[in-house]
Amino acid sequence: MAEEVKSGFVAHLIELRDRLIKALLSIFIIFIAIVYFANDIYAFVAQPLVSHLPSTATMIATDVTAPFFAPFKLTLFVALFASIPWILHQIWGFIAPGLYQHEKKMLMPILASSIVLFYGGIAFCYFVVLPIILGFFTSTGPEMMTLAPDISSYLGFVLKLFFAFGVAFEIPVAIMLLCWSGATTTKSLKEKRPYIVVGVFVVAMFLTPPDVLSQTLLAFPMLLLFELGLILAKFYTAKPQKESEE
């Protein structure tokens, strides 16, 4: 019996290793496929800033290696973001055999929606948030100031925002999972709404750069997504123990 348990545990470790290798391999393959366009990708991401710069201003590189490593780093993150559906597929393939049939039917829509929401958060950040906050920042300051943003600093700023909005848009998924697992209920979350509102602004403060504008632009979508999660969570209530065993 002990040998069977040990062999089963080893088999799970081997499967986990294989799926991790497949996930990392997907990132590497996508990276190799798009690394040639690294400068074009950076130009696309920098467009919201470049469009608000004065005609006489340009972006600069304060580090001699930045013109190479900044687009290289961005391309690596793009490959990671593009690989997320395949990575989640590997995670699902690892945990699915241990789930009941009704659990698989319930979790598949959550898995698909998590991918859509993550990309939706990044798209919202790029097309809505960045033009607003960059337009505000570039239009303020003394007139004698020459605006020349550093490409590495801008990349760090943008990646932080992309990650923050991508994760924040997963709020409905998190609420559905919590209600489905029985950890909480929609009624309990509604009763805690005032504390959650305060918590959302605190989280936005830590996830975004230290300015009120970007924090507010993240907090309000999070609150709307929280309300959406409460609506969708009604379809993901915890089932009685006997029914789940069947």
Secondary structure as the mmCIF struct_conf table of DSSP 4:
data_model
#
loop_
_struct_conf.conf_type_id
_struct_conf.id
_struct_conf.beg_label_comp_id
_struct_conf.beg_label_asym_id
_struct_conf.beg_label_seq_id
_struct_conf.end_label_comp_id
_struct_conf.end_label_asym_id
_struct_conf.end_label_seq_id
HELX_RH_AL_P HELX_RH_AL_P1 ALA A 2 ILE A 34
HELX_RH_3T_P HELX_RH_3T_P1 VAL A 35 PHE A 37
HELX_RH_AL_P HELX_RH_AL_P2 ALA A 38 VAL A 50
TURN_TY1_P TURN_TY1_P1 SER A 51 HIS A 52
BEND BEND1 LEU A 53 LEU A 53
TURN_TY1_P TURN_TY1_P2 SER A 55 THR A 56
STRN STRN1 ILE A 60 ILE A 60
BEND BEND2 THR A 62 ASP A 63
TURN_TY1_P TURN_TY1_P3 VAL A 64 THR A 65
HELX_RH_AL_P HELX_RH_AL_P3 ALA A 66 ALA A 82
TURN_TY1_P TURN_TY1_P4 SER A 83 SER A 83
HELX_RH_AL_P HELX_RH_AL_P4 ILE A 84 ILE A 95
HELX_RH_3T_P HELX_RH_3T_P2 ALA A 96 GLY A 98
BEND BEND3 LEU A 99 LEU A 99
HELX_RH_AL_P HELX_RH_AL_P5 GLN A 101 PHE A 124
HELX_RH_PI_P HELX_RH_PI_P1 CYS A 125 VAL A 129
HELX_RH_AL_P HELX_RH_AL_P6 LEU A 130 SER A 139
BEND BEND4 GLY A 141 GLY A 141
TURN_TY1_P TURN_TY1_P5 GLU A 143 MET A 144
HELX_LH_PP_P HELX_LH_PP_P1 MET A 145 LEU A 147
STRN STRN2 ASP A 150 ASP A 150
HELX_RH_AL_P HELX_RH_AL_P7 ILE A 151 ALA A 168
TURN_TY1_P TURN_TY1_P6 PHE A 169 GLU A 170
HELX_RH_AL_P HELX_RH_AL_P8 ILE A 171 SER A 181
TURN_TY1_P TURN_TY1_P7 GLY A 182 GLY A 182
BEND BEND5 ALA A 183 ALA A 183
HELX_RH_AL_P HELX_RH_AL_P9 THR A 186 GLU A 191
TURN_TY1_P TURN_TY1_P8 LYS A 192 LYS A 192
HELX_RH_AL_P HELX_RH_AL_P10 ARG A 193 LEU A 207
BEND BEND6 THR A 208 THR A 208
BEND BEND7 PRO A 210 PRO A 210
HELX_RH_AL_P HELX_RH_AL_P11 VAL A 212 LEU A 232
HELX_RH_3T_P HELX_RH_3T_P3 ALA A 233 PHE A 235
BEND BEND8 TYR A 236 TYR A 236
HELX_LH_PP_P HELX_LH_PP_P2 THR A 237 PRO A 240
HELX_RH_AL_P HELX_RH_AL_P12 GLN A 241 GLU A 245
#
